[in-house]
């Protein structure tokens, strides 16, 4: 299949349905591309080729993505019989005993899992790099980052290895890689799909969905997987109808606020500001009521509170690994960021941890209240296009310098994780150097429908499907 990469997931499934191609042929096309592109990208870190061939030749479920090659992020989600590393030298599982509930739903959707995608240690930084799995490059420029923590999923999808891939987002880990690699990345409402971590490892901040090249693939996969799991304590409100149908509907005249404010208070570069203003003008031209207004959150207070809660929670998660393995991590078994999180969390007391969590709840109410004045909030996903890997590198001895560089690059994505709201990255523009620029659209709690309608409109008015990175197909 020379034109395999030209199809999105639903397009490939249609070829299977009409018997123009078999799932086995699609698997071989994807494997050929992994072998050809992975040396430059390091996007796929576990190759389950034998299993994939067996599954493709078997009786696949008749789901919307029947026969479509797919990757699972090597963090959280369990695939029976496959290893799980979490990007860590310490927290490794030789072979999981069963599938996560979400993986069962992916199987029911008909996908054929080929392997696992790269992720940084415990998904901590916004760049996919670790001593365990190595650096994952961006197919638009392999000197640049693919984002984090779903960088492997985004790199493989952008390069045409798979049309969509599993991803997760705890502080921006779907939207940041989508912006870096020119993809659609929907951070869904809290608990819209099953959590994969038994302990709810990120205080409810983290959600699991996909990155994709088209809006319809994102919507269709959420239709297939987005329903309550028994035992989830905060189940998302039910949708009104299929998300795949929403993208064909007019969004109507939306009230859309936009802001260039950054958590650091520093202005974003002119190129990014111009892209933001261009997006606002495009939306005005489509008939929306667009105005400049910030949500008014005190980012310093917000991230101070989150830091206390998250450090305590992360340290508790590492302690679970300590209990399971029967020993503390050795001196070289945690990278600098994970080591800092583990040790600092141990130093905090319960009062500090719960003060942080309570403060987050108070600030979250302020954020959510701001959305009473508009339907959608527009921001850039990042303050810059994807930076060079050797500039934003998580294994620095000087983690404070790394913190400063991350703060200059990211920061707008986490509030939607704290409140649980859906937030979408769309690859509307490109930089002067040819790197993708993602715009972020955040809606009210449980309102993915509005975002999919708006995304369907923008995909037609500012199409990106014909853009191809140098590492492609």
Buried (B, 14 or more C-beta within 10 A) or exposed (E): BEEBBBBBBBBBBBBBBEEEBBBBBBBBBBBEBBEEBBEBBBBBBBBBBEBBBEBBEEEBEEBBBBBBBBBBBBBBBBBEEBBBBBBBBBBBBEEBEEBBBBBBBBBBBBBBBBBBBBBBBBBBBBBBBBBBBEBBBBBBBBEBBBBBBBBBBBBBBBBBBBBBBBBBBBBBBBBBBBBBBBBBBBBBBBBBBBBBBEEBBBBBBBBBBBBBBBBBBBBBBBBBBBBBBEEBEEBBEEBEEBBBBBBEEEBEEBBBBBBBBBBBEEEBBEBBBEBBEBBBEBBEEBEBEBEEBEBEBEBEBBBBBBBBBBBBBBBBBBBBBBEEEEEBBEEEBBBBBBBBBBEBBEEBEEEBBEBBBEBBEEBBEBBBEBBEEBBBBBBBBBBBBBBEBEEBBBBBEEBEEBBEBBBBBBBBBBBBBBBBBBBBBBBBBBBEEEBBBBBBBBBBBBBBBBBBBBBBBBBEEBEBEEBBBEBBB
